[in-house]
């Protein structure tokens, strides 16, 4: 360890051998490498172990019988408790581990020894407004770049070998409440990510940039009424202005894309979840408040929305809708296979949709108690609200009356990712 480092390394010996084993040195990360990530256990080059987000590994050496044999190989610390939380998924390539940490930092270490190779500390300005901690959930590898987002709403590309900045682009103005904590993904040469800041009156969006240069290709707002762009030109308004928002509230409607997205190559579709609408108090904004608390199916070539499904219309509980949408093939009893996607929402329901058109297939409670809704109507796809358990106007006639909400705003499932096993369909 280098003298004076606050940084000590962490991984498990058996995990290192499983991932690195006899893997040869590899060249720059290509689109094909990313497409094959779920089936190539010698490295991990994308968030979610494959762009579909299934987080399934074909490795079989680590199982219920051998897991007891895991022992620490080295330990990695990102600093003391002042450095706050750690929520990142590491990436592994060319014998290196790349991992982000709190306060927009990046560490790269030798995957076998844990020796620090380089560290990048993004210079954060005063006045950043991170909503819910100063964490980062990971980066993306492409070519010889490591790309990640920062708390002052920038996207930064570093040289994998040296940690030097290759390009850096401003996504939005941090002074207006924007930040970013999500791990970007790379699809066909474009790095794609969203923004954070839904508690501060921002407008959510998804944007795609040339992964090698950082140049903006397209941008798609996630609140109706806002104009998208493609190659610097207008590319159509998202939805219809004021269709589901009163007055001017659509101008600061939230719907932040703070957890990032997934991608399905079979349908050539991005799936991005959106956060809660703003302001938080639902009595101030009657209507469905599109496209908050939803999943958006987006064409990665031009940023156009193919379809959407809203998990919690007129969200009054801060359930968001950002949890990952995982693509999988749903096998029916009659032998038919549906191209489906699964989503465990913070509102307590597990949804299965047809990922080609957004049609609801099922919505099943996965928590013991749900009070905000009596169920989901499978014909309309809409919740059957229990209005007595919606937080009301603080100045209304029911002021002082308790409202019991389950799940809580932290959700039946928070941001922590789920996984899908294609061998067992679980």
KAUR-V916205 format. One record per backbone hydrogen bond with DSSP energy under -1.0 kcal/mol. CO is the residue of the C=O (numbers start at 1). NH is the residue of the N-H. Records with the same first field share a line. If there is no record, write none. Layout:
BEGIN
CO = NH  NH
END
This chain:
BEGIN
2 = 5
8 = 77
11 = 73  74
12 = 16
13 = 17
14 = 18
15 = 19
16 = 20
20 = 23
29 = 143
30 = 34
31 = 35
32 = 36
34 = 37
36 = 39
40 = 43
44 = 92
46 = 49
48 = 55
50 = 53
51 = 263
54 = 420
63 = 67
66 = 69
67 = 70
71 = 13
74 = 11
80 = 83
81 = 84
91 = 98
92 = 44
93 = 96
95 = 111
96 = 93
97 = 109
98 = 91
99 = 107
101 = 105
104 = 122
105 = 101
106 = 120
107 = 99
108 = 117  118
109 = 97
110 = 114
115 = 110
118 = 108
120 = 106
134 = 103
137 = 89
140 = 147
142 = 145
143 = 29
144 = 160
145 = 142
146 = 158
147 = 140
148 = 156
150 = 153
153 = 171  172
154 = 150
155 = 169
156 = 148
157 = 166  167
158 = 146
159 = 163
164 = 159
167 = 157
169 = 155
173 = 176  178
174 = 177
179 = 196
181 = 137
185 = 192
187 = 190
189 = 211
190 = 187
191 = 209
192 = 185
193 = 207
196 = 179
197 = 200
202 = 254
204 = 222
206 = 220
207 = 193
208 = 217  218
209 = 191
210 = 214
215 = 210
217 = 231
218 = 208
219 = 229
220 = 206
223 = 226
226 = 238
228 = 235
229 = 219
230 = 233
233 = 230
236 = 228
238 = 225
240 = 243
244 = 289
246 = 249
248 = 251
249 = 252
250 = 253
253 = 278
254 = 204
256 = 275
262 = 271
264 = 269
269 = 264
270 = 298
271 = 262
272 = 296
275 = 293
276 = 255
281 = 284
282 = 285
288 = 314
289 = 292
290 = 224
293 = 311  312
294 = 274
295 = 309
296 = 272
297 = 306
298 = 270
299 = 303
304 = 299
307 = 297
309 = 295
326 = 342
328 = 340
330 = 338
332 = 335
336 = 332
338 = 330  340
339 = 355
340 = 328
341 = 353
342 = 326
343 = 351
345 = 348
346 = 412
348 = 366
349 = 345
350 = 364
351 = 343
352 = 361  362
353 = 341
354 = 357  358
359 = 354
362 = 352
364 = 350
372 = 386
375 = 384
377 = 381
382 = 377
384 = 374
386 = 389
387 = 390
393 = 396
396 = 399
398 = 401
406 = 371  372
408 = 411
421 = 425
END
